[in-house]
Amino acid sequence: MGIFVSKVVKRKKGWHVLSEEGKNLGGPYKTEGEAKKRLQQVEFFKHKKGSEIKRIVEDIIDVVESF
């Protein structure tokens, strides 16, 4: 897995959360604080997904090694 960089930026219509590719992950928000809160949510689920995938792969390896 690579390192993901998301960021909060100010635009005409408000604050937005953007992925490293520039995809809008949330917004517009009225305040920078609201946008940062959304960024924390995005990061939480991004890491949760990664840990679930790692756990599944480890379970598969355990099953294969038991044969």
C-alpha positions in Angstrom: 0.0 0.0 0.0 1.1 3.5 -0.7 1.0 6.7 1.3 -2.2 8.7 0.8 -2.2 12.4 1.2 -5.5 14.3 1.6 -5.8 18.0 2.2 -8.2 20.8 3.0 -8.3 23.7 0.6 -10.3 27.0 0.4 -12.3 27.6 -2.7 -14.9 30.2 -3.7 -17.8 28.2 -2.3 -16.1 27.1 0.9 -13.7 24.6 2.3 -13.2 21.2 0.6 -11.4 18.0 1.4 -9.4 16.7 -1.6 -7.6 13.4 -2.3 -4.1 13.3 -3.6 -5.6 13.0 -7.1 -7.6 16.1 -6.5 -11.0 14.3 -6.1 -13.4 16.0 -3.8 -13.9 13.9 -0.7 -16.3 16.4 1.0 -17.5 19.9 0.9 -18.2 22.7 0.6 -18.0 23.3 4.3 -18.5 26.7 5.9 -15.5 26.5 8.2 -12.0 25.1 7.9 -12.7 23.2 11.2 -15.6 21.3 9.6 -13.5 20.4 6.7 -10.7 19.1 8.9 -13.2 17.0 10.9 -14.2 15.4 7.6 -10.6 14.8 6.7 -10.1 13.0 10.0 -13.1 10.8 9.2 -11.7 10.0 5.7 -8.3 9.1 7.2 -9.9 6.9 9.9 -11.8 4.8 7.4 -8.9 4.7 5.0 -6.7 3.1 7.6 -9.5 0.9 8.9 -9.9 -0.5 5.4 -6.2 -1.2 5.1 -6.0 -3.1 8.4 -9.0 -5.2 7.4 -7.3 -6.2 4.1 -4.1 -7.0 5.9 -6.1 -9.2 8.4 -7.8 -11.1 5.5 -4.5 -11.7 3.7 -3.0 -13.0 7.0 -6.0 -15.4 7.5 -5.6 -16.7 3.9 -1.9 -17.3 4.5 -2.6 -19.2 7.7 -5.1 -21.5 5.9 -2.7 -22.2 3.0 0.2 -22.9 5.4 -2.0 -25.4 7.4 -2.3 -27.7 4.3 
